[in-house]
Amino acid sequence: MSILMEGLIALISGMGIVFAVLILIAIIIWLFQFLEQPKKKEVVVPKSVPVEVTPVEENTTDDLELVAVITAAIAASLNTTTDKLQVKSFRKIGSNRSRW
């Protein structure tokens, strides 16, 4: 046999094995639909009690002024403009000044 015939036989047998394995995998995946799924436990959720929410009046102007003052102070300490700074969040610690 020539080298060309041996190569052709190897090509055909290799492709045949690959397609046979792919078909076998497809059959195995198809058989998964017949497996019984485990039953899910039913969870009883208690009904929620309605809670009255009292609206809290927020003083947003003070917060905006505070953000502006903080941004200006940081910009002054860094010798830059406020355009490059962005205050994402701040937290009030308290108004007890006796510690200082």
C-alpha positions as CSV (number, residue, x, y, z in Angstrom):
1,M,0.0,0.0,0.0
2,S,1.1,3.4,-0.7
3,I,1.6,6.2,1.9
4,L,-1.4,8.0,0.4
5,M,-3.7,5.0,1.1
6,E,-2.5,4.6,4.6
7,G,-3.1,8.3,5.3
8,L,-6.6,8.1,3.8
9,I,-7.5,5.1,6.0
10,A,-6.2,7.0,9.1
11,L,-8.2,10.0,8.1
12,I,-11.4,8.1,7.6
13,S,-11.0,6.0,10.8
14,G,-10.1,9.1,12.9
15,M,-13.2,11.0,11.6
16,G,-15.3,7.9,12.2
17,I,-14.2,7.7,15.8
18,V,-14.8,11.4,16.4
19,F,-18.4,11.2,14.9
20,A,-19.1,8.0,16.9
21,V,-18.1,9.7,20.1
22,L,-20.2,12.8,19.3
23,I,-23.2,10.6,18.6
24,L,-22.6,8.8,21.9
25,I,-22.5,12.1,23.8
26,A,-25.7,13.3,22.1
27,I,-27.5,10.1,23.1
28,I,-26.2,10.4,26.7
29,I,-27.5,14.0,26.9
30,W,-30.8,13.0,25.4
31,L,-31.2,10.3,28.1
32,F,-30.8,12.8,30.9
33,Q,-34.4,14.0,30.3
34,F,-35.7,10.7,31.5
35,L,-33.9,10.8,34.8
36,E,-36.2,11.7,37.7
37,Q,-35.4,15.1,39.2
38,P,-35.4,15.3,43.0
39,K,-38.5,16.8,44.5
40,K,-38.2,20.3,45.8
41,K,-39.3,20.9,49.3
42,E,-42.2,23.4,49.5
43,V,-41.3,26.3,51.7
44,V,-44.1,28.1,53.5
45,V,-43.4,31.9,53.6
46,P,-45.3,33.7,56.4
47,K,-47.4,36.6,55.4
48,S,-45.8,39.9,56.0
49,V,-47.3,42.4,58.4
50,P,-47.9,45.8,57.0
51,V,-45.7,48.4,58.7
52,E,-46.5,52.0,58.8
53,V,-43.7,54.1,57.5
54,T,-43.5,57.7,58.7
55,P,-41.9,59.9,56.1
56,V,-38.6,61.4,57.3
57,E,-38.0,65.0,56.2
58,E,-34.5,65.2,54.9
59,N,-32.6,68.4,54.7
60,T,-30.8,67.9,51.4
61,T,-29.7,71.5,51.1
62,D,-27.5,71.1,54.2
63,D,-26.0,67.9,52.7
64,L,-25.3,69.5,49.4
65,E,-23.6,72.4,51.1
66,L,-21.6,70.0,53.2
67,V,-20.4,68.2,50.1
68,A,-19.5,71.5,48.5
69,V,-17.5,72.5,51.6
70,I,-15.7,69.2,51.8
71,T,-14.9,69.2,48.1
72,A,-13.6,72.8,48.3
73,A,-11.4,71.9,51.4
74,I,-9.9,68.9,49.7
75,A,-9.3,70.8,46.5
76,A,-7.6,73.6,48.5
77,S,-5.3,71.2,50.3
78,L,-4.4,69.4,47.1
79,N,-3.8,72.7,45.2
80,T,-6.2,71.7,42.4
81,T,-9.7,72.6,41.1
82,T,-12.9,71.0,42.2
83,D,-13.5,69.8,38.6
84,K,-11.2,66.9,39.2
85,L,-12.7,65.8,42.5
86,Q,-15.9,63.9,43.1
87,V,-17.3,63.1,46.6
88,K,-19.1,59.8,46.3
89,S,-20.3,59.4,49.8
90,F,-19.8,60.9,53.3
91,R,-20.9,59.9,56.7
92,K,-21.7,62.1,59.7
93,I,-19.9,60.9,62.8
94,G,-21.7,63.1,65.3
95,S,-22.0,66.6,66.6
96,N,-20.2,65.9,69.9
97,R,-17.4,68.6,69.8
98,S,-16.3,68.1,73.4
99,R,-13.8,65.5,72.3
100,W,-11.7,68.0,70.3
